[in-house]
């Protein structure tokens, strides 16, 4: 069950990153400030995904070793 939560979070964040990247690739950012903001959102989501993957690995190790 926990694995499905991790996967759902990562999948949702990946979709959001893809949506933003497509928006930026289209040149749809109305200003440099909007461009910078969206780049920051992508960076934040990428960091969050890394933290989620770290937690997932810790959880798997704890389950494996019974701690």
JOBEL-V618573 format. One record per backbone hydrogen bond with DSSP energy under -0.5 kcal/mol. CO is the residue of the C=O (numbers start at 1). NH is the residue of the N-H. E is the energy in kcal/mol with one decimal. If there is no record, write none. Layout:
# JOBEL-V618573
co=(CO CO)
nh=(NH NH)
e=(E E)
This chain:
# JOBEL-V618573
co=(1 2 3 4 5 6 7 8 9 10 11 12 13 14 15 16 17 18 19 20 21 22 23 24 31 32 33 34 35 36 37 38 39 40 41 42 43 44 45 46 47 48 49 50 51 52 53 54 55 56 57 58 59 60 61 62 62)
nh=(5 6 7 8 9 10 11 12 13 14 15 16 17 18 19 20 21 22 23 24 25 26 28 27 35 36 37 38 39 40 41 42 43 44 45 46 47 48 49 50 51 52 53 54 55 56 57 58 59 60 61 62 63 64 65 66 67)
e=(-1.4 -2.3 -2.7 -2.3 -2.5 -2.7 -2.6 -2.4 -2.4 -2.8 -2.3 -2.0 -2.4 -2.5 -2.6 -2.4 -2.8 -2.5 -2.2 -2.7 -2.6 -1.7 -1.9 -1.4 -2.1 -2.9 -2.4 -2.7 -2.3 -2.2 -2.2 -2.4 -2.3 -2.7 -2.7 -2.4 -2.3 -2.5 -2.5 -1.9 -2.1 -2.5 -2.5 -2.0 -2.5 -2.5 -2.3 -2.4 -2.7 -2.5 -2.4 -2.5 -2.3 -2.2 -2.3 -1.1 -1.2)
